[in-house]
Amino acid sequence: MAELKCVVENCTYNNDKCCCKGDIMVGGKEAQKENDTCCESFKDRTGESASNATNPCRTISIDCEAVKCVYNTNYKCYAEHVDIKGCGACDCGETACATFKER
């Protein structure tokens, strides 16, 4: 499990830069750079209260489709620390795994 820092503050699962979902999916099967990836678990909290984001966790299980990333082994992320970016994102396509590093 990776230590996750998420700056996508308008995601319903974000609580003080920690994820409350329990696990996430990073998309980007053909990714060659970080902006080709996305957090497919992103859910816009517009219209929802922040109270939905309970039980924040600093470590999280990350499934990952970015098979060209050095941290991906059998669709799992094995990076020690992962940063998800996308401040102001309205959908998952506006997020990215800033930790992505091409093989």
N, CA, C and O atoms as a MOPAC input file, in Angstrom:
PM7 MOZYME 1SCF
protein

 N      0.83900 1    -1.18000 1     0.00000 1
 C      0.00000 1     0.00000 1     0.00000 1
 C      0.88100 1     1.24000 1     0.00000 1
 O      1.93800 1     1.28000 1     0.63100 1
 N      0.42400 1     2.23100 1    -0.71200 1
 C      1.18900 1     3.46600 1    -0.87300 1
 C      0.67500 1     4.55600 1     0.06500 1
 O     -0.49700 1     4.58200 1     0.44000 1
 N      1.57800 1     5.44000 1     0.42500 1
 C      1.16200 1     6.65400 1     1.12000 1
 C      0.62500 1     7.58200 1     0.04000 1
 O      1.33800 1     7.90500 1    -0.91000 1
 N     -0.62000 1     8.01200 1     0.17700 1
 C     -1.27000 1     8.80000 1    -0.86100 1
 C     -1.49600 1    10.22800 1    -0.39500 1
 O     -1.98900 1    10.46500 1     0.70800 1
 N     -1.13100 1    11.17400 1    -1.24900 1
 C     -1.45000 1    12.58100 1    -1.02500 1
 C     -2.26700 1    13.02300 1    -2.22400 1
 O     -1.80500 1    12.94600 1    -3.36300 1
 N     -3.47100 1    13.48200 1    -1.96700 1
 C     -4.38300 1    13.88900 1    -3.03100 1
 C     -4.73400 1    15.36200 1    -2.85800 1
 O     -5.25200 1    15.76700 1    -1.81700 1
 N     -4.44900 1    16.16000 1    -3.88800 1
 C     -4.76900 1    17.58600 1    -3.82000 1
 C     -6.05800 1    17.92400 1    -4.57800 1
 O     -6.35000 1    19.09600 1    -4.81400 1
 N     -6.81800 1    16.90800 1    -4.95400 1
 C     -8.09500 1    17.12200 1    -5.63800 1
 C     -9.15100 1    17.36900 1    -4.56200 1
 O     -9.93400 1    16.48400 1    -4.21700 1
 N     -9.15000 1    18.58900 1    -4.04800 1
 C     -9.95700 1    18.92600 1    -2.87800 1
 C    -11.45200 1    18.85200 1    -3.10600 1
 O    -12.20500 1    18.71600 1    -2.14200 1
 N    -11.91100 1    18.93800 1    -4.35100 1
 C    -13.34900 1    18.86000 1    -4.60100 1
 C    -13.83100 1    17.43300 1    -4.88000 1
 O    -14.96100 1    17.23500 1    -5.32600 1
 N    -12.97000 1    16.43500 1    -4.61500 1
 C    -13.40200 1    15.03900 1    -4.70500 1
 C    -14.12800 1    14.67500 1    -3.41400 1
 O    -13.68500 1    15.03200 1    -2.32200 1
 N    -15.21300 1    13.98200 1    -3.54100 1
 C    -16.01000 1    13.61800 1    -2.37300 1
 C    -15.24800 1    12.74300 1    -1.37900 1
 O    -15.59900 1    12.69100 1    -0.20000 1
 N    -14.20100 1    12.05400 1    -1.85500 1
 C    -13.42400 1    11.16500 1    -0.98500 1
 C    -12.24400 1    11.86400 1    -0.31300 1
 O    -11.56800 1    11.25700 1     0.51700 1
 N    -11.98300 1    13.12900 1    -0.65400 1
 C    -10.83400 1    13.84700 1    -0.11600 1
 C    -11.15900 1    14.47200 1     1.23700 1
 O    -12.15900 1    15.17400 1     1.39000 1
 N    -10.30300 1    14.20700 1     2.20400 1
 C    -10.41800 1    14.81800 1     3.52800 1
 C     -9.01200 1    15.20900 1     3.95900 1
 O     -8.22200 1    14.35500 1     4.36200 1
 N     -8.70100 1    16.49700 1     3.87500 1
 C     -7.39100 1    17.02600 1     4.27100 1
 C     -6.25500 1    16.33000 1     3.52300 1
 O     -5.26200 1    15.92200 1     4.12600 1
 N     -6.41200 1    16.19700 1     2.19600 1
 C     -5.43000 1    15.59900 1     1.27600 1
 C     -5.24900 1    14.09100 1     1.46700 1
 O     -4.30300 1    13.50900 1     0.93700 1
 N     -6.14700 1    13.46200 1     2.21800 1
 C     -6.15000 1    12.00600 1     2.37900 1
 C     -7.41500 1    11.45400 1     1.71600 1
 O     -8.43100 1    12.14200 1     1.62700 1
 N     -7.34100 1    10.22600 1     1.26100 1
 C     -8.47500 1     9.59600 1     0.59800 1
 C     -9.26700 1     8.74800 1     1.58800 1
 O     -8.69800 1     8.01900 1     2.40100 1
 N    -10.58500 1     8.85600 1     1.50300 1
 C    -11.46300 1     8.10000 1     2.39600 1
 C    -12.12900 1     6.92900 1     1.69100 1
 O    -12.97200 1     6.25300 1     2.28200 1
 N    -11.76500 1     6.67700 1     0.43500 1
 C    -12.43400 1     5.61800 1    -0.32100 1
 C    -11.96600 1     4.22000 1     0.08100 1
 O    -12.75200 1     3.27400 1     0.03200 1
 N    -10.72500 1     4.07500 1     0.47100 1
 C    -10.20700 1     2.75900 1     0.84400 1
 C     -9.28400 1     2.18100 1    -0.20900 1
 O     -8.28900 1     1.53300 1     0.11400 1
 N     -9.62000 1     2.41800 1    -1.48200 1
 C     -8.75800 1     2.01600 1    -2.58700 1
 C     -9.11500 1     2.89300 1    -3.77900 1
 O    -10.22300 1     3.42500 1    -3.84300 1
 N     -8.20300 1     3.04700 1    -4.71300 1
 C     -8.50000 1     3.84200 1    -5.90100 1
 C     -8.00800 1     3.11700 1    -7.14700 1
 O     -7.21500 1     2.17900 1    -7.07100 1
 N     -8.49700 1     3.57500 1    -8.28900 1
 C     -8.06900 1     3.05700 1    -9.58400 1
 C     -7.45200 1     4.20400 1   -10.36700 1
 O     -8.08900 1     5.23500 1   -10.58400 1
 N     -6.21000 1     4.01700 1   -10.78800 1
 C     -5.55300 1     4.97500 1   -11.67000 1
 C     -5.68200 1     4.43900 1   -13.08300 1
 O     -5.29900 1     3.30400 1   -13.36500 1
 N     -6.22300 1     5.26000 1   -13.96700 1
 C     -6.39500 1     4.88000 1   -15.35500 1
 C     -5.27200 1     5.42300 1   -16.21900 1
 O     -4.52600 1     6.31100 1   -15.80600 1
 N     -5.16100 1     4.87900 1   -17.42100 1
 C     -4.15800 1     5.35600 1   -18.35800 1
 C     -3.39600 1     4.22300 1   -19.00800 1
 O     -2.16600 1     4.19500 1   -18.95900 1
 N     -4.10300 1     3.29400 1   -19.61400 1
 C     -3.48000 1     2.10900 1   -20.21300 1
 C     -2.34900 1     2.44200 1   -21.17300 1
 O     -1.34200 1     1.73600 1   -21.20800 1
 N     -2.49900 1     3.49000 1   -21.93700 1
 C     -1.49200 1     3.88200 1   -22.92500 1
 C     -0.62600 1     5.03800 1   -22.42700 1
 O      0.09300 1     5.64500 1   -23.22100 1
 N     -0.67500 1     5.35400 1   -21.15000 1
 C      0.02300 1     6.52500 1   -20.60200 1
 C      1.52900 1     6.46400 1   -20.85300 1
 O      2.17600 1     5.43500 1   -20.65700 1
 N      2.05900 1     7.60400 1   -21.29300 1
 C      3.49600 1     7.75400 1   -21.47600 1
 C      4.02400 1     8.91100 1   -20.63700 1
 O      5.23400 1     9.11200 1   -20.53200 1
 N      3.10200 1     9.67400 1   -20.03800 1
 C      3.45900 1    10.76300 1   -19.13600 1
 C      2.33000 1    10.91000 1   -18.12200 1
 O      1.23500 1    10.38600 1   -18.32400 1
 N      2.59900 1    11.62000 1   -17.04000 1
 C      1.62000 1    11.69300 1   -15.95000 1
 C      0.27200 1    12.24900 1   -16.38600 1
 O     -0.75900 1    11.81900 1   -15.86900 1
 N      0.25000 1    13.19200 1   -17.32100 1
 C     -1.02400 1    13.76900 1   -17.74500 1
 C     -1.85700 1    12.82200 1   -18.59900 1
 O     -2.99800 1    13.13900 1   -18.93600 1
 N     -1.30600 1    11.66800 1   -18.95300 1
 C     -2.06500 1    10.63400 1   -19.65700 1
 C     -2.78500 1     9.71500 1   -18.67300 1
 O     -3.52300 1     8.82200 1   -19.08900 1
 N     -2.58200 1     9.92300 1   -17.38600 1
 C     -3.22000 1     9.11300 1   -16.35200 1
 C     -4.38100 1     9.89600 1   -15.74000 1
 O     -4.53900 1    11.08900 1   -15.99800 1
 N     -5.18300 1     9.22200 1   -14.93700 1
 C     -6.25900 1     9.89100 1   -14.20000 1
 C     -6.66600 1     9.03300 1   -13.01500 1
 O     -6.42200 1     7.82600 1   -12.99100 1
 N     -7.28300 1     9.66600 1   -12.04300 1
 C     -7.85700 1     8.91800 1   -10.91700 1
 C     -9.29200 1     8.59000 1   -11.30200 1
 O    -10.17600 1     9.44400 1   -11.22300 1
 N     -9.51600 1     7.35700 1   -11.71600 1
 C    -10.85600 1     6.94300 1   -12.13800 1
 C    -11.83400 1     6.86300 1   -10.97000 1
 O    -13.04100 1     6.74200 1   -11.18000 1
 N    -11.32800 1     6.92700 1    -9.75100 1
 C    -12.19000 1     6.88000 1    -8.57000 1
 C    -12.71800 1     8.25700 1    -8.18900 1
 O    -13.53400 1     8.37200 1    -7.27400 1
 N    -12.26300 1     9.31000 1    -8.87900 1
 C    -12.71200 1    10.67200 1    -8.59100 1
 C    -14.22500 1    10.78200 1    -8.66300 1
 O    -14.85800 1    10.26700 1    -9.58500 1
 N    -14.79800 1    11.46400 1    -7.66900 1
 C    -16.23000 1    11.75200 1    -7.66300 1
 C    -16.38800 1    13.18600 1    -7.19200 1
 O    -16.02300 1    13.51500 1    -6.06300 1
 N    -16.92700 1    14.03400 1    -8.04200 1
 C    -17.10300 1    15.45000 1    -7.72700 1
 C    -18.05300 1    15.60700 1    -6.53600 1
 O    -19.13700 1    15.02500 1    -6.50500 1
 N    -17.62100 1    16.40300 1    -5.56400 1
 C    -18.46100 1    16.58600 1    -4.37800 1
 C    -19.41100 1    17.75800 1    -4.51000 1
 O    -20.11300 1    18.07000 1    -3.54800 1
 N    -19.46800 1    18.42000 1    -5.65200 1
 C    -20.38000 1    19.53800 1    -5.85000 1
 C    -21.78000 1    19.14100 1    -5.42700 1
 O    -22.32300 1    18.13800 1    -5.89200 1
 N    -22.34700 1    19.92200 1    -4.55700 1
 C    -23.69300 1    19.64300 1    -4.06500 1
 C    -23.73200 1    18.68100 1    -2.89800 1
 O    -24.79900 1    18.46500 1    -2.32200 1
 N    -22.61200 1    18.10200 1    -2.53400 1
 C    -22.54200 1    17.19100 1    -1.39100 1
 C    -21.80500 1    17.86500 1    -0.25600 1
 O    -20.98700 1    18.75700 1    -0.48300 1
 N    -22.08300 1    17.45300 1     0.94500 1
 C    -21.35800 1    18.00800 1     2.08500 1
 C    -20.04800 1    17.25600 1     2.27000 1
 O    -19.92800 1    16.08900 1     1.89700 1
 N    -19.07300 1    17.93600 1     2.84900 1
 C    -17.76300 1    17.32500 1     3.08600 1
 C    -17.85200 1    16.18300 1     4.09900 1
 O    -16.90300 1    15.41000 1     4.22900 1
 N    -18.94700 1    16.06400 1     4.80400 1
 C    -19.08700 1    15.01300 1     5.81500 1
 C    -19.08500 1    13.61600 1     5.19800 1
 O    -18.91400 1    12.63000 1     5.91500 1
 N    -19.27600 1    13.51600 1     3.87100 1
 C    -19.20600 1    12.20800 1     3.21100 1
 C    -17.79800 1    11.63000 1     3.25100 1
 O    -17.61300 1    10.42200 1     3.10400 1
 N    -16.80300 1    12.49800 1     3.45000 1
 C    -15.40400 1    12.07200 1     3.45800 1
 C    -14.98000 1    11.75100 1     4.89200 1
 O    -14.37900 1    12.58000 1     5.57500 1
 N    -15.29600 1    10.56100 1     5.32600 1
 C    -14.93400 1    10.14400 1     6.67700 1
 C    -13.86000 1     9.07100 1     6.61300 1
 O    -13.65300 1     8.44800 1     5.57200 1
 N    -13.19000 1     8.86400 1     7.71500 1
 C    -12.13400 1     7.86100 1     7.83300 1
 C    -11.00000 1     8.05600 1     6.82900 1
 O    -10.67900 1     7.14100 1     6.07000 1
 N    -10.39100 1     9.24700 1     6.82300 1
 C     -9.26100 1     9.44500 1     5.91400 1
 C     -8.10700 1     8.52500 1     6.27400 1
 O     -7.87100 1     8.23100 1     7.44600 1
 N     -7.39700 1     8.07600 1     5.25700 1
 C     -6.29100 1     7.15800 1     5.47100 1
 C     -5.08800 1     7.64200 1     4.67900 1
 O     -5.22700 1     8.03700 1     3.52100 1
 N     -3.92300 1     7.61600 1     5.28400 1
 C     -2.70100 1     8.05800 1     4.59200 1
 C     -2.15700 1     6.97600 1     3.66000 1
 O     -1.47200 1     7.29700 1     2.68900 1
 N     -2.44400 1     5.70900 1     3.93400 1
 C     -2.00600 1     4.63800 1     3.04400 1
 C     -3.23800 1     4.00600 1     2.39800 1
 O     -4.30300 1     3.90600 1     3.00600 1
 N     -3.06000 1     3.58700 1     1.15400 1
 C     -4.21100 1     3.11200 1     0.40000 1
 C     -3.75200 1     2.10000 1    -0.66400 1
 O     -2.62000 1     2.15800 1    -1.14400 1
 N     -4.62700 1     1.20000 1    -1.00900 1
 C     -4.35700 1     0.25300 1    -2.08500 1
 C     -4.69600 1     0.93000 1    -3.41100 1
 O     -5.75600 1     1.53900 1    -3.55500 1
 N     -3.77900 1     0.81700 1    -4.38300 1
 C     -3.97600 1     1.48300 1    -5.66800 1
 C     -3.89500 1     0.46500 1    -6.79800 1
 O     -2.84500 1    -0.12600 1    -7.04900 1
 N     -5.03100 1     0.27000 1    -7.48000 1
 C     -5.04800 1    -0.50400 1    -8.71300 1
 C     -4.65900 1     0.46000 1    -9.82000 1
 O     -5.05000 1     1.62700 1    -9.78600 1
 N     -3.89800 1    -0.00400 1   -10.79700 1
 C     -3.36600 1     0.90800 1   -11.79800 1
 C     -3.33000 1     0.27500 1   -13.17800 1
 O     -2.78700 1    -0.81400 1   -13.36600 1
 N     -3.92000 1     0.97600 1   -14.14200 1
 C     -3.91100 1     0.51300 1   -15.53000 1
 C     -2.69600 1     1.02100 1   -16.30400 1
 O     -2.46900 1     0.58600 1   -17.43300 1
 N     -1.91700 1     1.92500 1   -15.72800 1
 C     -0.76700 1     2.52100 1   -16.42500 1
 C      0.39300 1     1.53600 1   -16.44200 1
 O      1.34000 1     1.65700 1   -15.66500 1
 N      0.30500 1     0.56100 1   -17.33700 1
 C      1.26700 1    -0.54500 1   -17.36900 1
 C      2.67400 1    -0.11800 1   -17.77900 1
 O      3.62800 1    -0.87100 1   -17.58100 1
 N      2.81300 1     1.07100 1   -18.34300 1
 C      4.13200 1     1.56000 1   -18.73400 1
 C      4.81700 1     2.32600 1   -17.60400 1
 O      5.89000 1     2.89200 1   -17.81300 1
 N      4.22800 1     2.35500 1   -16.42900 1
 C      4.81300 1     3.02900 1   -15.27100 1
 C      5.75000 1     2.06500 1   -14.53600 1
 O      5.44000 1     0.88300 1   -14.38800 1
 N      6.88400 1     2.57100 1   -14.08200 1
 C      7.85800 1     1.72500 1   -13.38100 1
 C      7.30800 1     1.16200 1   -12.07500 1
 O      7.81500 1     0.15300 1   -11.58300 1
 N      6.29200 1     1.78600 1   -11.50800 1
 C      5.74100 1     1.33900 1   -10.22700 1
 C      4.61200 1     0.32300 1   -10.37900 1
 O      4.09700 1    -0.17900 1    -9.38000 1
 N      4.22100 1     0.01300 1   -11.62000 1
 C      3.11100 1    -0.89200 1   -11.88100 1
 C      3.61500 1    -2.32400 1   -12.04200 1
 O      4.47400 1    -2.60800 1   -12.87600 1
 N      3.05900 1    -3.21700 1   -11.22200 1
 C      3.32000 1    -4.64400 1   -11.35500 1
 C      1.97900 1    -5.35900 1   -11.29300 1
 O      1.29000 1    -5.32500 1   -10.27300 1
 N      1.61900 1    -6.00200 1   -12.39000 1
 C      0.35100 1    -6.73100 1   -12.46000 1
 C     -0.84300 1    -5.87900 1   -12.04700 1
 O     -1.69100 1    -6.31600 1   -11.26900 1
 N     -0.90000 1    -4.65400 1   -12.57800 1
 C     -2.00600 1    -3.72100 1   -12.35800 1
 C     -2.13600 1    -3.23900 1   -10.90500 1
 O     -3.21600 1    -2.81900 1   -10.48700 1
 N     -1.06900 1    -3.29700 1   -10.15600 1
 C     -1.01900 1    -2.74500 1    -8.79300 1
 C      0.11500 1    -1.74500 1    -8.72100 1
 O      1.16100 1    -1.94600 1    -9.33900 1
 N     -0.08000 1    -0.67300 1    -7.97700 1
 C      0.97300 1     0.32500 1    -7.79400 1
 C      1.81400 1    -0.05300 1    -6.58900 1
 O      1.28900 1    -0.34000 1    -5.51300 1
 N      3.13700 1    -0.05000 1    -6.78400 1
 C      4.05400 1    -0.38800 1    -5.70400 1
 C      4.97800 1     0.77500 1    -5.34000 1
 O      6.04100 1     0.56400 1    -4.75600 1
 N      4.57500 1     2.00100 1    -5.68500 1
 C      5.32900 1     3.17700 1    -5.25200 1
 C      5.12200 1     3.35600 1    -3.75400 1
 O      4.05100 1     3.04500 1    -3.23300 1
 N      6.13600 1     3.85200 1    -3.06000 1
 C      5.98800 1     4.10100 1    -1.62500 1
 C      5.09400 1     5.29700 1    -1.36000 1
 O      4.35500 1     5.32000 1    -0.37600 1
 N      5.15800 1     6.29100 1    -2.23500 1
 C      4.37800 1     7.51200 1    -2.08200 1
 C      3.76400 1     7.88600 1    -3.43100 1
 O      4.44800 1     7.85800 1    -4.45400 1
 N      2.48200 1     8.23300 1    -3.43500 1
 C      1.77900 1     8.59700 1    -4.65800 1
 C      1.08600 1     9.94100 1    -4.45400 1
 O      0.43400 1    10.17100 1    -3.43500 1
 N      1.23900 1    10.82300 1    -5.44200 1
 C      0.55900 1    12.11500 1    -5.44700 1
 C     -0.46000 1    12.12500 1    -6.57700 1
 O     -0.13700 1    11.82600 1    -7.72700 1
 N     -1.69300 1    12.47200 1    -6.23300 1
 C     -2.74100 1    12.65400 1    -7.23300 1
 C     -2.99300 1    14.15200 1    -7.34000 1
 O     -3.23600 1    14.82400 1    -6.33800 1
 N     -2.93200 1    14.66900 1    -8.57000 1
 C     -3.13700 1    16.10100 1    -8.77600 1
 C     -4.41300 1    16.32700 1    -9.56600 1
 O     -4.95800 1    15.41100 1   -10.18200 1
 N     -4.87600 1    17.57400 1    -9.53300 1
 C     -6.08300 1    17.92400 1   -10.27400 1
 C     -6.91700 1    18.94300 1    -9.53600 1
 O     -8.14200 1    18.83600 1    -9.48700 1
 N     -6.26300 1    19.92200 1    -8.96700 1
 C     -6.96100 1    20.97500 1    -8.22600 1
 C     -8.03200 1    21.61100 1    -9.12000 1
 O     -7.73000 1    22.07000 1   -10.22100 1
 N     -9.25800 1    21.63600 1    -8.65400 1
 C    -10.36700 1    22.20900 1    -9.41600 1
 C    -10.98500 1    21.26700 1   -10.42100 1
 O    -11.80000 1    21.69900 1   -11.23500 1
 N    -10.63000 1    19.99800 1   -10.39700 1
 C    -11.14800 1    19.02400 1   -11.36500 1
 C    -12.66900 1    18.90300 1   -11.26600 1
 O    -13.24300 1    18.95400 1   -10.17800 1
 N    -13.30100 1    18.74100 1   -12.42000 1
 C    -14.75000 1    18.51700 1   -12.47500 1
 C    -15.06800 1    17.07600 1   -12.86300 1
 O    -16.17800 1    16.59800 1   -12.63000 1
 N    -14.09500 1    16.38600 1   -13.45200 1
 C    -14.26200 1    14.97300 1   -13.78400 1
 C    -12.89700 1    14.29300 1   -13.70000 1
 O    -11.87400 1    14.96400 1   -13.56000 1
 N    -12.88100 1    12.98500 1   -13.78400 1
 C    -11.64000 1    12.24000 1   -13.57200 1
 C    -10.58100 1    12.55700 1   -14.61800 1
 O     -9.39000 1    12.43300 1   -14.33600 1
 N    -10.98300 1    12.96200 1   -15.81200 1
 C    -10.03700 1    13.29800 1   -16.86100 1
 C     -9.18600 1    14.51200 1   -16.54100 1
 O     -8.17300 1    14.75500 1   -17.19700 1
 N     -9.59100 1    15.27500 1   -15.53800 1
 C     -8.84000 1    16.46000 1   -15.12300 1
 C     -7.93400 1    16.16200 1   -13.92900 1
 O     -7.36800 1    17.07700 1   -13.33200 1
 N     -7.80000 1    14.89500 1   -13.58700 1
 C     -6.90300 1    14.47300 1   -12.51200 1
 C     -5.73700 1    13.71200 1   -13.13200 1
 O     -5.80000 1    13.33000 1   -14.30100 1
 N     -4.67300 1    13.48800 1   -12.36000 1
 C     -3.53200 1    12.73400 1   -12.87000 1
 C     -2.70800 1    12.18900 1   -11.71500 1
 O     -2.71100 1    12.73500 1   -10.61200 1
 N     -2.01100 1    11.11200 1   -11.99000 1
 C     -1.05300 1    10.55500 1   -11.03000 1
 C      0.28400 1    11.24200 1   -11.26900 1
 O      0.96900 1    10.95700 1   -12.25100 1
 N      0.65200 1    12.14700 1   -10.37000 1
 C      1.89000 1    12.90600 1   -10.51600 1
 C      3.11800 1    12.03900 1   -10.23900 1
 O      4.24400 1    12.47400 1   -10.48100 1
 N      2.91900 1    10.84000 1    -9.74300 1
 C      4.01800 1     9.93700 1    -9.43100 1
 C      4.42100 1     9.09100 1   -10.64800 1
 O      5.48800 1     8.47600 1   -10.65000 1
 N      3.57600 1     9.06200 1   -11.66900 1
 C      3.85000 1     8.26100 1   -12.86100 1
 C      5.25600 1     8.52100 1   -13.38400 1
 O      5.69700 1     9.66400 1   -13.49500 1
 N      5.94400 1     7.43300 1   -13.70000 1
 C      7.28100 1     7.50600 1   -14.27400 1
 C      7.36900 1     6.39500 1   -15.32800 1
 O      7.23100 1     5.21300 1   -15.01500 1
 N      7.60000 1     6.79500 1   -16.56600 1
 C      7.62600 1     5.81400 1   -17.65700 1
 C      8.82300 1     4.86600 1   -17.53200 1
 O      9.92400 1     5.27800 1   -17.16800 1
 N      8.58200 1     3.59400 1   -17.84200 1
 C      9.64100 1     2.57600 1   -17.84600 1
 C     10.70300 1     2.91700 1   -18.86400 1
 O     11.67600 1     2.17800 1   -19.01300 1

